Each structure stands twice: as structure tokens, then as C-alpha cells.
Amino acid sequence: MKIKHTIIIALLVPFLLSSCLEKKKKEEESKVEKLPNIVLFMGDDHGWDEVGYNGHPHVKTPVLDEMAAQGLRLDRFYSGHPSCSPTRGSFMTGRHPNRYGTFSPNWSIRPEEISIAHIMAKAGYISAHYGKWHLGPVKKGSPTSPGAMGFNEWLSHDNFFEMDPILSRNGGPPEKFMGEGSQIVVDEAIKFIKKSNKSEKPFFIVVWYGSPHEPYSGLPEDLASYADLPEEYANQTVKLTSNETGERVERPLRDVLQERYAEVTAMDRSIGVMRDYLKKEGLSDNTILWYCGDNGTPSSAARTGMTLRSQKGSVYEGGIRVPAVIEWPSQIKAARVTTHNSVTSDILPTLCELVGQPLPNRPLDGISLVPVIQGSKKTRSKPIFFWKFDSSKVFNEESEPYIDPPLQEGTVPLVKIMNGKYTRTFRNLKYPVASEGHTGGERTIMDDQYKLVIGAEPNDASKIELFDITNDPAEENNLVSTHPKVSKKLQKQLNDWQQSVLHSLTGADY
């Protein structure tokens, strides 16, 4: 009898084990099927005012307008910094860029940083990056390329690009692609989606446009749609890069705006191409589309529609408040507008929660916006901080590079000439010891009602300003003298946060 039982058990064990494994496999496959596909778009130098849905007098953005009318409109969304490379770092890491030395454009990220792509890979996603990178060279040997930061594939540029862009595929030699830049990167993203469907894995795609960054150019049909801009703009001039020489030139504002707005419209249209493709393939219902800008409108265009103070490069609203919309039909079933403060650093924590992955074990500056997406949260749990680190007062020519300099040499050419060449050289420097004396530079702390600004006034680097940002978005009324307790409280919070950032900058988080 015992022999019979032994035989039966011996026969049943493999069967039961196989059944358990099959059940587990089906559960894992089911979980993967439920994960949303994700496409994150970001415009280059696209400020808050330059969309139709925010009332711009000239710009035509029918696709973003429709997304705002059908999805979640984030009316108080901010870039992590008033310039591009730092904001892109915050987008990728959920951390303020000063924590890892991405202080300004052409300062790279650090190889030890954990990116969204690293996290999405753990969740079972296949990922790709298209367009502007600007967190280090995109070449294969770079320790800060999209591939090094976790992306399976990339067709990217070290910096920005125009019509007929030159891009590097997976770190290879630069190639020229004929056509309108925004459409080219979206077409490549669609090809990647087709590939991911064959692999039966959810896709995670980051599309960082080269538009509408200057120098400007556009398709004839897009230029024609802005041929009737007011004549008053023809009497003003602005300085920007020449498409012909790569040097600074002065041109009539009307001509410049015609080209810039053409780029915005082309970028908007390319998002529409992606939306149409997803709908046609039955993928739109469970795909998150999230668009935002990387900083405020630049000086070459900040002349029309402006309702916010200052422009790109400033920690006032005009430099950091950007358009943002999220579309996810299966979860955002009715149009909503939120005034919840949010920032590019929130993207990583949000996606971590959505795909069931733990947050990186290091200081983060962003928070999850899942409650905002669900419509259950109106206030923010912690402040947002902005800080233009004054690297010139901290580093010098003797400062030690964090990354071997040859690895920081870019290879992909662009129109704009800098330091005598058409490619970019990146840098990141070691910061061995945190110092209380290194907390200078323009800096800001913003809670749900108040925004404290220090050192942003061009004529007074020590000036302290306090604004009721909810009721005074134009930042016209300084409340420091009438709200001293609020000012002192925010100053202490800001200083404490800066000490945390400097501690991270030493490399202590790794």
C-alpha cells in the first residue's frame, strides 16, 4: 500500500508543480497585461502661455487643446529648473538636479543615478528614448547615454535639433533624417510600439522634442498659418541663433514668431499622429500620454500672451511654469482641471506607484501624483524647491571631473555654434565637502499658497520676496513685511533642504 501511495505521489508532484508554475506564469502575464503603456512627451523651451487652451492670442495647438479638454489638465505644473538639462535630470530621477551636479545646460547627469527607465525595466517594460537627451553624450561609450540610463533603444541628439535632424541610433555614428523633426521622432516611436507589440511587453517611451527651441524653422504650410501675425511685431527685433551661420543675429520679431509658432504647431500635430495610431490599434484606452514643457518661454519669444513674470532662466513663474496634460482614457474618464502644485520631479514617483515598483532608496524631491490623477487630492504633502546653483563660486579650473573628460565629448552636430564648434562638451565635477557657504544663487520654496523667492531680482541678489502664488500668479505683491512668520518658516525649510541637496552632491547617496 505504501508503495502505491509513493508511486501516486511521485506521479502527482510533477503535475502539481507544473500546474503551480503555469498558474504563476498566467498571473504574471495577467499583471503585465494590466500595466499601462506610457508615452511621455516634452517640448523644448515651451512655456506655460504658448498653448491655445491657456488663451494664447496666436498659437494653434488643437491636439493639446483636445487632450486638455478630455483628460487631466495640470494648471500649476512646473519644470524642475528654469533651463533644460537640469529639468531633464529631474524628469528622469525624481530628484532635484543639484543633487547630482546637473546645474545648467551641458552639465551631465551622474552614472549612479537611478532613472525611470531602470525602474520600468524591472516592471517588465521595453523602453526607448527619442529626440533631445542633453544629459550627457548619446554615443555608445558614454556612461550617461540613454542606454546607460536604462533605455533599450534610442534615436537621440546630444542637444537640440531642427528640420532634417542629425541623430544617433543606439549610440552609433550620427545620421541625417530628412523631414520635420517632431514628426520624425514620433514616427520612430510608432515603429518601436509595433516592435513591442510583437514582444508582448508593455512599452515605455520618452519623446523629447527639439521644438520649439531656437533657431526656428518650419514647413511651408505651418509657416503660412502664421502669415498674418500683427504688423506691430515687425517693428521689434530679437537676438537668436542664425540657421545659416550658427552665430547670434538680430531679426524682426514677427518673422521669428512665425517660425516659432510653426514649430509649436508641428510638434502638436505629431502628438496627434501618435494619438491617432494608438486609437487605430486599440491601444489608446490603456496608454498614458503625458505632455509638459522643460522650462519657460525664452527671451526671443517672450513678447506675446505673457501673463506670468519673467521668462526662461528665472525662478519666477514665467521661467518655470509650463503646460502639462495627461490623457489616460481607462482611468481619466472625464475632463478635469487641477491646480494642485506639481513638478517634473513628480513623474518618477508617480510611475513607480502606477507600475508597482518601490521608490529608489535615496532622497527624492518629487511625490506621486496618483491621488491627483484619481481626483482624490487637492493639496500637496511637501513643498517644491527650485535652485539655480551658482557653480562659478564653488568650482574652478582645478576642480576634479566626475567623469573622464573624453567620455563627455558629444558627437552629434547641431546648428548653434558654441566654443568654436557645432557639438557639445558636457561636464560634471566632484564636490567633496558640503559647505554652508554654497547655498547662494536664485532659489525658491513653494507650498500650496505661498512662494518664497531669494536672489531672483536682477538688481538685488539678496532680495527676499514672498508671494501669495494662489491669488497673485503674476508675482506683483511682495508680502515679506506683512507676513514675517511665513517668510521665516519658509526660509528655514529652504535652507534645511539645501543642506540635504549639498549632502547628496558629495556622492553620499551612492
N, C-alpha and C positions, 0 to 999 in steps of 0.2 A: 504493500500500500504506500509506504514511504517512497518507494522507487517511482510509483506512478505520479505521486504529488511532485516529486523532484523534477520529473520529466515535464509535467504540465507547467510548473513554474519556469523551468528553463525555456519552454516554448513561449510562455506569456511575456516574460521580461523584455525580449527584443521588440515584441509587438507593442507593449505598453510604452517602452522608451521611444519607439518610433512615433507613436501617437502623441506623446507629450511634446516631442520635438516639432512635429507637424503643427500642433496647436500653437506652440510658441512662435513658430515661423509665421503662421497666419495672423496672430496677434500683432507681431512686429510689422507685417505688411499692412495690416489694417491701420496701425498707428501712422505709418508713413503716408498712407492714402489720405488720412485726415489732415496732415500737415499742410498749411497753405503754401502755395508758390508765392515768391516775393520778388518784386522788381522795385528797386529804389532809384529814383531819378534825382539829379541835382543840376541846376543851372549854374553857370559861372558868371558872377557879378550881377545876378538877377535880384534886384531889390524889391522890397515889400509892395511898393506902389505900382510896379510895372506889370500888372495883370488887369484884364478887363473887370474881373469881379471885385477889385478894390477901387474901381472908379477912375482908372487912368483915362485921360481925355483922348488918347490916340491909339495906344497899343491894342492889338487884336489877339486875344488868346481864347478862342472858342472852346478848345478842348479842356484847358484848365478851368475855364468858367463852368463847363458842364460837370466836371469832376467835383467842383466846389458846390454845385447846385444839387448833386446827387449823393455825395459822400460826406466825409467829415472835413470841415474847413477849420484849420488851426489859425485863428486870427492873431494870436500872440506867440508866434513861433520865432525862434532866434537861431542865428548861426553861432557856433561856439566861439567865434572870434570875428573881428571886422575885416579879416583877409582870408585868402583861400587855403593855403597849406595847413595852417592851424585848424581851421574849421573841418577840413577833411580828416585830420587826425582825430578830432572829437567824434566825428561821424563813425569812424572805424572802431574806436576803442571805448567809447562811453566815458572818456577821461578828458580833462582839460589838457590842451596841447602843451602847456608849460611843464606838465609832469614828466614829459619825455623829450623836452628840448626842441619841439617844433614851434619856434617862436614867431616866425614870419614866413612869407613865401620863399621857397627854395631852401628851407631848413627841413631836413628829412625826419621821418619817424625813427624810432629805435627798433632793432630787430627783435627784442624781447617782448614787445607789446603783443597782447592777445587781441586779434581782430574779430570782427563779426564773422568773416569767412571761416576762421578757425572754428568758431563755435557752431556755425551752420553745418560744417563737415561732420562734427560729432553727432549732430541731429539727423544725419543721413542725406543732407542736401548735396547737389552738384552745383558748383558756383562759377561765376565768370564776372570779369570787370571789363567795361568798355568805355573808352574816352580818356578824359583828363585824369591823371593819377596825382602827380605833384607832391608825393610823399617820399620821394627818392627816385632814382633812375628805374626805368621799367625793363632794362636789359636783364638777361638771364642770370648773370653773375651777381646782381645786386642783392644784398641781404634785406632790402626793403622794397623789392618789387611786388607787384600784385601776387605773383606766385609764391614768394617768400611769406607774404601775409595771408596765405591760405586759399587763394583762388585757383581753381583747376585750370582755367583758361583765361587769357586776357588779350585784348587788342587795344593798346593803350598808348598814351603820349606822356612824356615826362612832364609837360606843362600843358598849355592850351593849344588849340588848333582852329583852323578856319575852313573855307571851301577847299576841296581837293586835299584833304588832310594826309599828313605823313604819320603813320602809326607803326607800332611794333607788335607783332603777333607772338605771344608767348615768349617774349624776351629776345626774339630774333632780330635780324637786320631791319631797319626802318623801310617801310613800303609806302608808296603813294597810292591813295584811293581816290578815284575821280568822282566828284559829286558833292552834294551838300552835306556838310559834316555831321549834323544832327541825325539826318536820315541814314547815313552810312553806319553809325554806331548802333542804331535801333535795328537796322536790317541784320547786322551781325548778331545782335541779341536774339532776334527771332530764329535765326539759324541754330543758335545754341539751345533754344527751347525745343526745337524739333529733335535735336540730338538727345536732350534729357528725357523726352517722352519715350524714346526707344530704350533708354536705360531704366525706365520706370521709377526714377527718383524725382523728388520734388526739386524745383530749380530756385536758385537764389542768384539774382543778377543785379549788379550795380552799374548804372549808366550815368557817368559824369560828363555832361556836355562841355564842349569848348565854347559854347554860346551862352549869353551874348557878350562875352569878353572882347574888348578891343584888341587889334584893329578889326573894323567891321566890314562885312561883305554880305551879299545876298543874291538869291536867284532873281532874275528879271521880274517874274510875276509877283514875288514878295516885295521887291522894291517899288513896283508900280502901285501896290496897295497903299503906299505911304507917300505918293507923289504930291498930295495936296496938303502937306503939313503947313501950318501958318507961316506967312512970309516974315513975321517978326523974328523967327529963329534964324533967318538968313542974315540978319544984322549982327548976330553974336558969333563969336568964334571960340573954339576949344582946342586944346592940345592933346594929341594922341599919337599912336604909332602909325607910320605910313606902311601900307601893304606893299608898296614898291621898294622902299629902301630899308625898312625896319627901324628907322630913326624917328624921333619926335618931329611932328609937323603941326601947323596950325590950320584948321579948316573951318568952314561955316557950320554952325551947329545944325542947321536944317539938313544938310547933306549927311552929317554924322548920324543924326537921329533916324533919318530914313533907312540907313543901312542897319543900325542897331535894332530898330523895331522889326525890320525884315528878318533878322536873326531870331528874335524872340518868337515871331510867328512861325518860322520854320521849325524851331525847337518844339513849340506847342503842337504843330501838325504831326511831328514824328511820334509824340506821345499818343496821339490819336491813331496812328498806324499800329502801334503796339496794342492799344485797347481793341481795335477792330479785329486784329489777328486772334487775340485771346477769346473774344466773343465767338468768332467763326469756328474756333477749335473746341469750344465748350469749356474753356479754362478760366474764363473771367470770374465766375462765381466764387471760386476759392483761391483767387490770386490777389494779393495785396499790392496795390500800386501806390507809392508814396513819393510825392514830389516836394522839393524845397530848394531854396537858393543857398549859396555858400557865403554870402555877405551882402552888404547894401549896395545901392547903385553908385557907380564911380563918378568922379568929377566930370568926365567927358560927356555924361548924360544926365546928371542930376539937375535938370532945369525945368522939367515938366511933371505935373502930377504930384509933386512932393508935398506931403503933409507932415513928414517927420523931420526932426532936427538932424542936420549934418548928412554925411554920406560915407561911402566905403572908407575904411581906415579909422573910423571913430567909434568909440563905445557908446555914443549917443544912439538913439533909436534908428536913425537913418543909416547907420553903419552896420547894425546887427539884426534888425528885424526883417524877416524875409517871408515871401509867400510860401505856404505849405498846405497841401491837401492829401487826404488818404482816401482811397477807394477800395472797398472790400465788400462786394455785394452780399455775400452769405452772412456777414456779421454786421455790416453797417447798412441796414435795410431802408433807412430814411435819412434824408439830408439833415445834417446838424452843423451848427457853428459853435465852436468853443473858444472862450477867452482864457482858458487855462494856460498859464505860462509853460512853455516847453522849448526845448533846445535840441540841437543836433546830437548832443551827448546822451539824449534820452533814447536814441534809436537802438543802440545795442541792448540796454536793459529790457526794452520793450520786446525785442525779438527773442531774447533769452526766455522770457516768460511765455511767449506765444508758442515756442517750439519745445518747451520743457527742459531747457538746459540751465545749469547753475551759473550764477554770475562769476566772472573771474575773481580770484582771491587776491584782490588788491584794491586800493581806493578808487572808487568810481565817483563821477560828478553828475551823471545822469540818473534818472529814475524811470521805472516802467510807466508807459502811458496806456497800458491795457485798460485800467479803470476809465480813462478818458475815452478810449475807443468804445468801451461798453456803455458810456454815458453815465457812469456812476460816481464820477469825481469832478469836483468843481474847483478845489484849491490844491496848491502844491505842497508837498510834505517838506521840502527843503529849498533854500534859495538857489538862484542861478548866479554864477560868478563869471565875470569877464575880466581879462587882464592882458594888456599889451606889455609884455615883459621887456624891460629896457636892457637888451643884451649888450649894447655898446658900453654900458657902465659895469658890466660883470666880466665880459670876455675880452681878450685881446689877441694879438698875433701869436702869442706864446701858449695860448690855450690848447690843450691836447684834444685831437679829434676823437670822437667816439667811434667812428667807423673809418677804416682805411681810406684815405682820400681818393685813390684811383677807383674805388668801388662807388664813389659818389659822383663820378663824371657821367652826365647824361649823354645820350647818343641820338635822340630824336630831334631833328631841327624844327624850328618854328619861325614865324615871320619876324618877331620882335628881337632885335639885337641887344645883347647885354654883355658888358665887359668885353666887347670886341668880337663876340661870337654868337651864333644862332642856336646854340644848345645851352643847357643849363648845368651848372655845377651845384650840387647840394652839400650841406654840411650839418653836422650835429657835434656838439662839443661836450666834453666831460665836465661835470660840476661836482667836485669832491666834497665840499663842505657847505652846508646851508648857513646863510647869514641873514640876520635881521635887517641889514642894510641893503638887501637886494629886493625889497618889496615895492620899489618905485615903479613909475610908468602909469599910464591910464588904467584905471581899474574900477570895477563896478560890482555891487551886490544888489540883487533884485528879489524881493519877496512878492507876495500876492498883491500888495498895494503900493509899496514904496521902492524906489530905485535910488541908491546912493552912488554918486559919481565922484571920483577923485582924480584930479590931474588931466581932465579932458579939455578944459578951456585952453585954447592955444596961447593966450596971453598971460596965463596964470597956472603954472604946473602944480601948484599946491592947493588950488581951489577945491573946496568941498561943496557939492551940490546934492540936494535931496528933492526928489520929485514924487508927487503922488501920481505914479505912472498909469493908474487906472483912469483917473479923471483928467490927467494932463499928459497925454501921449506925445504932445509936441515939446515937452520939457521946457516950459516957459517960466514956471514959477518955482524959484528956489526956496525950499521950506526949512533950511538948516536952522535959521534963527528962531523960527516959531515951533519947531519940533526937535529940540535938542536931545531929548531922551531917545527918540527913534534914531537920530543920527549917530549917537554914541554907541547904541546897541549894534547897529549895522556895521559901524567901523570896527568894532571888536570881532564880530563874526567874520568880516572880510580879512582882518589880519590873521586870525586863527587859521582860516582856510589857506592863506598864502603860505604859512609855515608848513602846513601839510603838503602843499604843492612843492615847495623847495626841498622837503624831505624826499619826496618821490624823485625829484630831479637828480638827486645824488645817486640814483640807481637802487635805493633801498627797497623798492617794491619787487625787485627781481631776486 
